[in-house]
Amino acid sequence: MSVPTQTPVASRARQPSIAQLRAFAAVAEHLHFREAAGAIGMSQPALSGAVSALEETLGVRLLERTTRKVLLSPAGERMAVRAKTVLRAVGELMKEAEAAQAPFTGVLRLGVIPTVAPYLLPTVLGLVRARYPELDLQVHEEQTASLLDGLGQGRLDLLLLAVPLGASGVREVPLFEEDFVLVTPCDHEHAGRRDLPRSALRELDLLLLDEGHCLRDQALDVCREAGRTGGTSGSTSAAGLSTLVQLVAGGMGVTLLPRTAVRVETGRNESLRTAYFAEPAPLRRVALAMRAGAAREGEFTAFADALREAMRALPVRVIRP
């Protein structure tokens, strides 16, 4: 009866050390013990011992030693490539750790909802370029549910979106409030009004975004607060605010826009008008959201402070912490 070959205990129980791999990589590069030892600041006996220990751990002969020179064995040639890959990865790991110790460096994965991204990202990106040049900002535009999932799974670090979220394990850092305005065709009865009562929403042909957009839910909440019953017709909707505004320009109804979107979405079309609600106007609140107890919580809070200052030029009311 044959007995399966067993892996030597030494190679199963022990792992190569970084020092052993560094010593072997130096010898593989220089093919000379004294030169290799000098290159990595190690004594020659210690270098030789580290390479021997690595051979014992791996159970493989890596070098062919003669009185005149050092050669790599066939296995050593293959292992030298692997050792360099491991050492390179360790070096990158140490760089990441150093970056993590310094605020506003390394990668920041920011998630943004579609009804915020086109109107606030110019301010966000301008702030990052001017104030945090070492920060590698990566932007992901997704709907709220997807962003929260990404935050919980660790795919995203920070979110910029409308609140409240009502999500457990998430800390919200409010940035500002902005009013909703009514966008109408230029010949609409409410076109250009500055004191529009909320009650006007009860009878209007209101166009909304598709299901899944938080702005749709917020618009419906505003309508309910205004006393509207029965919701909207639902026969026409749009995937984005640009399309929604074009539907209004085509005479298909009216819509609600946040103030930050007005200039971008209506400024190019002379057939549109904006009506402003009487105080208190319906509004939405925008915030940064992070995982509760996030390792970079202090950095993200400072980022929120900087954003509040940068957003003072926008048609919003900044919220002080």
C-alpha positions, 0 to 999 in steps of 0.5 A, a space after each residue: 500500500 503506497 503512502 502519500 508523500 508528506 510536505 516537510 514539516 519545516 516548509 509547512 510550519 514556517 514562512 519565508 521572512 522579508 529579510 530572507 527574501 531581500 537577501 536572496 533577491 540581492 544575491 540573485 541580482 549581484 551574483 556576489 555575496 559581498 556586493 549583495 551584502 553591501 547593497 542592502 546594508 547587511 553583513 556578509 555572514 548574516 546575508 549568507 545565513 539568511 539565504 541558507 535559512 530561506 533554502 531550508 524553509 522552502 526545501 529548495 536549493 536556490 544557489 550553486 556556490 563555487 570558490 569563484 562565483 555564485 550561480 542561480 539554480 534553475 529553481 533559484 531563477 524562478 524563485 528570484 522572480 517571485 521574490 522580487 514581486 513579493 518585495 515590490 508588493 511589500 514596498 507598495 504596502 508600506 507606501 500606502 501605510 505612510 499615505 494613510 498616516 498623512 491626511 488628504 493623500 492616497 485614494 478617496 472614493 467619493 460616491 455622488 447621486 445624479 441630481 447632485 453630481 453635475 452641479 456640485 462636482 465642479 466645486 468639489 473638484 476645484 477644492 481638491 485641486 487647489 487644496 489637496 493636490 496629493 489626494 487621488 479623488 475617484 468619483 462614482 455617480 450612482 443612485 442612493 441605494 447603490 451608494 449606501 451598499 457601496 459604502 457598507 461593502 467598503 467599495 466607497 469611502 464617502 458619499 455626497 447625497 441628499 439626507 436624511 438617509 435613515 441608514 444604520 451604521 452611517 454618519 451624516 455630516 450636513 453641508 447645506 440646504 437648498 430650496 426647490 423651484 418650479 420650472 415652467 414653460 415661458 407662457 405658463 400661468 406661474 412663470 416667473 413668480 416670486 411668491 408661489 404658494 405651495 398649494 399651487 402644486 395641488 393641480 399642476 401637471 408635475 413631471 418627475 424622475 424615474 423610480 429610484 431617484 431620491 429627488 422623485 421621493 422628495 418631490 412627492 413629499 413636497 406635493 403631499 405637504 402641499 395637500 396634493 392627493 393622488 400623486 402624479 399621472 406617472 405617464 411620463 418620467 425621465 432618467 435625468 434632470 436634463 431630460 425632465 427640463 426638456 420635457 417641460 420646454 416641450 409643453 408636457 408639464 412642469 417640474 421641481 428643481 433644486 436651486 443648484 441645478 437651475 443655471 445649468 439646466 435652464 440657462 440654455 433654453 429661452 422657452 423656460 421660466 423659473 418660479 420661486 416659492 413663498 417662504 418657507 420654500 420647500 427644500 432639500 438637505 445635502 450632506 456627506 455620509 461616512 461609515 460610523 467610526 470610519 478610520 478617516 473620520 477626522 479627515 472627512 470632517 475637515 473635508 466637510 468644513 472645507 466644502 462648506 466654505 467652497 459652497 458659499 458661492 452657490 445658491 444654498 444655505 450653508 449648515 454650520 456643525 
